Amino acid sequence: MKRLTLLCIACAAAVLPLRAQRAGETPEQKTARMAWFDSAKLGIFIHWGIYAVDGVSESWSFYNNYLPYEKYMAQMDGFTAERYDPAAWAKLIKESGAQYTVITSKHHDGVALWDTKASDLSIPRKAAAGKDVLTPFVQEIRRQGLKLGFYYSLLDWSHPDYPNFTRTESRYAVKDDPERWQRFLDFDFAQLRELNGTFKPDLMWFDGDWEQNAETWHSPEIIDLLTSYNKNVIVNSRIQGYGDYGTPEQGVPTVRPADRYWELCYTINDSWGFQHTDLNFKTPQMVLKTFVDCLSMGGNLLLDIGPRADGTIPEEEVAVLQELGRWTRKHKEAVYGTRAGIPAGHVHGYTTLNPAGDILYVYLPYKPVGPVEIKGIVNPVSRVWVVGSGQMLHYKVYNKIDWNEIPGLLEIDVPDHVLDPAMTVIAIQLNGPVKLHRGAGQVITVN
C-alpha cells in the first residue's frame, strides 16, 4: 500500500460524522466556544521534527519501508535547532494575519518536542538539540496574543506497546492482548495530561485515529481529560467522530462541507515537513486563491510550513506568509468574522457575507474586462466600495422590469487604478440581509 493510499485512509477517518454536541453542552454553548475559531479564518500549521534532517517523509518513510527504522531515528543526531528563534516564528505567524497556530508536538514517529516524562523518546533527551523546543514556542505565541494548538498523533509507531509498527510488520492485535493495549493507553493519556496540564492549549489537533475505533481509543475519555484542563478547548475531527470541526486535507472541497465548522489543512509545496528536493512551491497568489475559496464556503485555512532541522524557515514559505499578511491587513474587514457567501453562478468570483448578511464581499482573482456583473440580487444596493481603500465605485442596474419579479443585472465599474496586485475585493452594501432569486427565468404572459 502506497503512502498516498494511507493518507486517503486518514482522510476517510477525518470525515466521520461529528457528534453534534459535547456531552452536557448546549448548542448555544458550543457556538460561544467555537466563536474565536469561526472568526479566525487563518491558522499556520507547523510540521517540525527529525524528518527535516534528511528531508524524508515524516514517519511514513519508515512505516512504508522506504528506509530502515534505525536510519530514520539516526536523524536525531542531526536535529540541532541551532538557529531556532521561536520569537521570530511567532512574529512571522502574527504578521501573516493568522489568528492561531498548530505545531506538531508529536508525529506518528513518537518523537516529542517537549521533555515528556512518559518516555525518553524526545528532542530534549535524544536529539542533538538537547533541549525542549516546544515550551519557548508556546511562550512566544502567547506573547503575541495568538491562539495555540497542538498536533498530537494518537498512534505511536515507535512505542513498543503500540500494535502496529510498519506496513509489513505488526507487534500484536489489540483483541489478543488487552493488557498491552492498556499500557499504551496509559502512555497516551500521560502525554496528553502533560501537554494539556502544562500548556492548556486552545485547540488539540489529533491525527492517526484511523487505526482504531472510538471505543478502543477511549475517545470520550480523551475529551473528558482535555476539558478537565480547559473546558473551552476545541478539538478537530480526527478522534473518531468526537471532535468539533471537519478537516479536509490538501484540496478545497468543491461543494460546501456539511460540517458547520471546518478547516482545510494545506501545504505550501507538496510536503508537510521540510524536504530538500521539494521545490514545487505554490506562489502567494495560488495560496491566496485557496484561502479565499475556503472563506467563500465558511471555512478556515490551516497553512503548513516545514522548518529546517536548524530551525530556519525556507525563504519561499516566508514570502508566502508575508504576502498573506500584506493582503489580510488591507482586507481584514472581508476576512475575519465573515461567513459563507452566496452560491456560485451569481458572479464570476468568490463571495462572503458580513455577519448581518447585508454586505456582500466579492473577491476578484482576475483583472476585470469591463464591469463586474452580479445577477439575482433582489435587494436594492445602497453603495459599493473597494475594500482596503474605501473608494466608492460606480454601479448601475439593467433589465429591471416592472412586470418581472426577476432582479435586474447589477454592473459595477472596477477601474484599473483601484486593483490590488494580488486580489481585489469589492463590498456591496445591501438594503437588508441578502435575498437571492434562484429561479430559472420568466416569460411574458401579460403585457
Residue pairs with C-beta under 8 A, 6 or more apart in sequence:
1 64
1 167
2 64
3 57
3 60
3 64
6 60
6 63
6 64
6 167
7 249
9 210
10 207
10 208
10 210
10 238
10 249
11 248
11 249
12 210
13 209
13 210
13 238
13 240
14 237
14 238
14 246
14 247
14 248
14 249
15 237
15 246
15 248
16 237
16 240
16 241
17 241
18 237
18 241
18 242
18 243
18 244
18 245
18 246
18 259
19 241
19 242
20 27
21 27
21 30
22 30
22 223
22 227
22 244
23 220
23 223
25 33
30 244
33 232
33 234
33 244
34 234
34 244
34 245
34 261
36 99
36 147
36 202
37 100
37 147
37 203
37 234
37 244
37 245
37 261
37 300
38 261
39 99
39 336
39 337
40 98
40 99
40 100
40 147
40 300
40 336
41 99
41 291
41 294
41 295
41 300
41 301
41 335
41 336
41 338
42 96
42 97
42 98
42 99
42 291
42 300
42 301
42 303
42 324
42 328
42 335
43 98
43 99
43 100
43 101
43 102
43 147
43 149
43 263
43 300
43 301
43 302
43 303
44 93
44 96
44 98
44 100
44 101
44 102
44 302
44 303
44 304
44 305
44 321
45 101
45 102
45 103
45 151
45 265
45 266
45 272
45 302
45 303
45 304
45 305
46 89
46 101
46 102
46 103
46 104
46 304
46 305
46 306
46 307
47 58
47 104
47 107
47 151
47 272
47 273
47 304
47 305
47 306
48 103
48 104
48 113
48 133
48 273
48 306
48 307
49 58
49 79
49 104
49 107
49 109
49 111
49 113
49 273
50 72
50 73
50 75
50 76
50 78
50 79
50 109
50 111
50 123
50 127
50 309
51 57
51 58
51 59
51 61
51 72
51 75
51 107
51 109
51 273
51 274
52 79
52 273
52 274
52 306
52 307
52 308
52 309
53 75
53 78
53 79
53 309
54 75
54 78
55 273
55 274
55 275
55 276
55 277
55 278
56 66
56 67
56 72
56 75
56 275
57 64
57 66
57 271
57 273
57 275
58 104
58 107
58 108
58 109
58 272
58 273
59 107
59 108
59 109
59 153
59 157
60 66
60 108
61 67
61 72
62 68
62 69
62 71
62 72
62 109
62 157
62 166
63 108
63 157
63 165
63 166
63 167
64 166
64 167
65 166
65 167
65 168
69 165
69 166
72 109
73 109
73 158
75 309
76 111
76 126
76 127
76 128
77 127
77 128
78 128
78 309
79 123
79 127
79 128
79 129
79 309
80 127
80 128
80 129
80 309
80 310
81 123
81 127
81 129
81 131
81 133
81 309
81 310
81 311
82 129
82 310
82 311
83 310
83 311
83 312
84 129
84 133
84 307
84 310
84 311
85 311
86 133
86 136
86 137
86 139
86 140
87 140
87 143
89 137
89 140
89 307
89 313
90 101
90 137
90 140
90 141
90 143
90 144
90 146
91 140
91 144
92 313
92 318
92 321
92 322
93 101
93 141
93 144
93 146
93 321
94 144
94 145
94 146
95 321
95 322
95 325
96 303
96 321
96 322
96 324
96 325
96 328
97 324
97 325
97 327
97 328
97 329
97 332
97 335
98 146
98 303
98 324
99 146
99 147
99 336
100 146
100 147
100 148
100 149
100 202
100 203
101 141
101 146
101 147
101 148
101 149
102 149
102 150
102 151
102 203
102 205
102 302
103 113
103 134
103 137
103 149
103 150
103 151
104 113
104 151
105 112
105 113
105 114
105 134
105 150
105 151
105 152
105 195
106 112
106 113
106 151
106 152
106 153
106 156
106 191
107 151
107 153
108 153
108 155
108 156
108 157
108 207
108 208
109 157
109 158
110 119
110 121
110 153
110 156
110 157
110 158
110 159
111 121
111 122
111 123
111 126
111 127
111 158
112 119
112 121
112 122
112 123
112 134
112 191
113 122
113 123
113 132
113 133
113 134
114 122
114 123
114 124
114 132
114 133
114 134
114 135
114 194
114 195
114 198
115 122
115 124
115 125
115 132
116 122
116 191
116 194
117 190
117 194
118 187
118 190
118 191
118 194
119 159
119 187
120 126
121 158
123 129
123 131
123 132
123 133
124 130
124 131
124 132
133 311
134 199
135 199
138 148
138 199
141 148
142 148
147 202
147 203
148 199
148 201
148 202
148 203
149 201
149 202
149 203
149 204
149 205
150 195
150 199
150 201
150 203
150 204
150 205
151 205
151 206
151 207
152 191
152 192
152 195
152 204
152 205
152 206
152 207
153 206
153 207
153 208
154 188
154 206
154 207
154 208
154 209
154 212
154 217
154 238
154 239
155 162
155 164
155 208
155 209
155 211
155 212
156 162
156 184
156 187
156 188
157 164
157 165
157 166
159 184
159 187
160 171
161 171
161 180
161 181
161 183
161 184
161 187
162 171
162 184
163 170
163 171
163 172
163 173
163 174
163 181
163 184
163 211
164 170
164 171
164 211
165 171
172 180
174 181
174 212
174 216
181 216
185 218
189 221
189 222
189 225
192 222
192 225
192 226
193 225
195 201
196 204
196 225
196 226
196 229
196 230
196 233
197 229
200 229
200 230
200 233
201 230
201 233
202 230
202 232
202 233
202 234
203 233
203 234
203 235
203 236
204 226
204 233
204 234
204 235
204 236
205 236
205 238
205 247
206 235
206 236
206 238
206 239
206 243
207 238
208 238
209 217
209 219
209 238
209 239
209 240
212 240
213 240
214 220
214 239
214 240
214 241
214 242
217 239
217 240
219 239
219 240
219 241
219 242
220 242
222 239
222 242
223 235
223 239
223 242
226 233
226 235
227 233
234 244
234 245
235 242
235 243
235 244
236 243
236 244
236 245
236 247
236 263
237 243
237 244
237 245
237 246
237 247
237 259
238 247
244 261
245 259
245 260
245 261
245 262
245 263
246 257
246 258
246 259
246 261
246 262
246 263
247 262
247 263
247 264
247 265
248 257
248 262
248 263
248 264
248 265
249 264
249 265
249 266
250 264
250 265
250 266
250 267
251 264
252 264
252 290
252 293
252 294
252 297
253 262
253 264
253 297
253 299
255 297
256 297
256 298
256 340
257 297
257 299
261 299
262 298
262 299
262 300
263 299
263 300
263 301
263 302
264 290
264 294
264 299
264 300
264 301
264 302
265 302
265 304
266 287
266 290
266 301
266 302
266 303
266 304
267 304
267 306
268 281
268 282
268 287
268 303
268 304
268 305
268 316
268 317
268 320
269 275
269 278
269 279
269 280
269 281
269 282
269 316
270 278
270 280
271 278
271 306
272 304
272 306
273 306
274 306
274 307
274 308
274 309
274 314
275 306
281 316
281 317
281 320
282 320
283 320
284 319
284 320
284 323
284 324
284 422
285 365
285 422
285 423
287 303
287 320
287 324
288 323
288 324
288 327
288 365
288 422
288 423
289 365
289 423
290 301
291 301
291 303
291 324
292 350
292 363
292 365
292 423
293 350
294 300
294 301
295 335
295 338
295 341
295 350
295 352
295 363
296 340
296 341
296 350
296 351
296 352
296 363
297 340
298 339
298 340
303 320
303 321
303 324
305 313
305 314
305 317
305 321
306 314
306 317
307 313
307 314
308 314
323 422
327 420
327 422
327 423
328 335
330 387
330 388
330 420
331 387
331 388
331 420
331 425
333 354
333 387
333 427
334 352
334 361
334 363
334 387
334 425
334 427
337 354
337 355
338 352
338 353
338 354
338 355
338 361
339 352
339 353
339 354
339 355
339 357
340 352
340 353
341 350
341 351
341 352
341 353
341 360
341 361
342 351
342 353
342 360
342 376
342 434
342 436
343 436
343 438
345 376
346 374
346 375
346 376
346 377
346 436
347 362
347 372
347 373
347 374
347 375
348 366
348 372
348 373
349 362
349 363
349 364
349 365
349 366
349 372
350 362
350 363
350 365
351 360
351 361
351 362
351 363
352 360
352 361
352 363
353 359
353 360
353 361
353 434
354 361
356 433
357 433
357 434
358 379
358 429
358 430
358 431
358 432
358 433
358 434
359 427
359 428
359 429
359 430
360 377
360 427
360 428
360 430
360 434
361 387
361 425
361 426
361 427
361 428
362 372
362 374
362 425
362 426
362 427
362 428
363 423
363 424
363 425
364 372
364 414
364 423
364 424
364 425
364 426
365 423
367 416
367 419
368 414
371 411
371 412
371 413
371 414
372 411
372 412
372 414
372 426
373 409
373 410
373 411
374 409
374 410
374 411
374 412
374 428
375 407
375 409
375 410
376 407
376 436
376 437
376 438
377 407
377 410
377 428
377 430
377 434
377 435
377 436
377 437
378 407
378 435
378 436
378 437
379 430
379 431
379 432
379 433
379 434
379 435
380 430
380 431
381 395
381 397
381 410
381 428
381 429
381 430
381 431
382 429
382 430
382 431
383 392
383 429
384 392
384 393
384 394
384 395
384 412
384 426
384 427
384 428
384 429
385 391
385 392
385 393
385 426
385 427
385 429
386 393
386 414
386 418
386 424
386 425
386 426
386 427
387 425
387 426
387 427
388 420
388 425
389 418
391 418
393 412
393 413
393 414
393 418
393 426
394 412
394 413
395 410
395 411
395 412
395 413
396 410
396 411
397 408
397 409
397 410
397 411
398 408
398 409
398 411
399 408
399 409
400 407
400 408
401 408
403 444
403 446
403 447
404 442
405 437
405 442
406 437
406 439
406 441
406 442
407 437
410 428
412 426
412 428
414 424
414 426
418 424
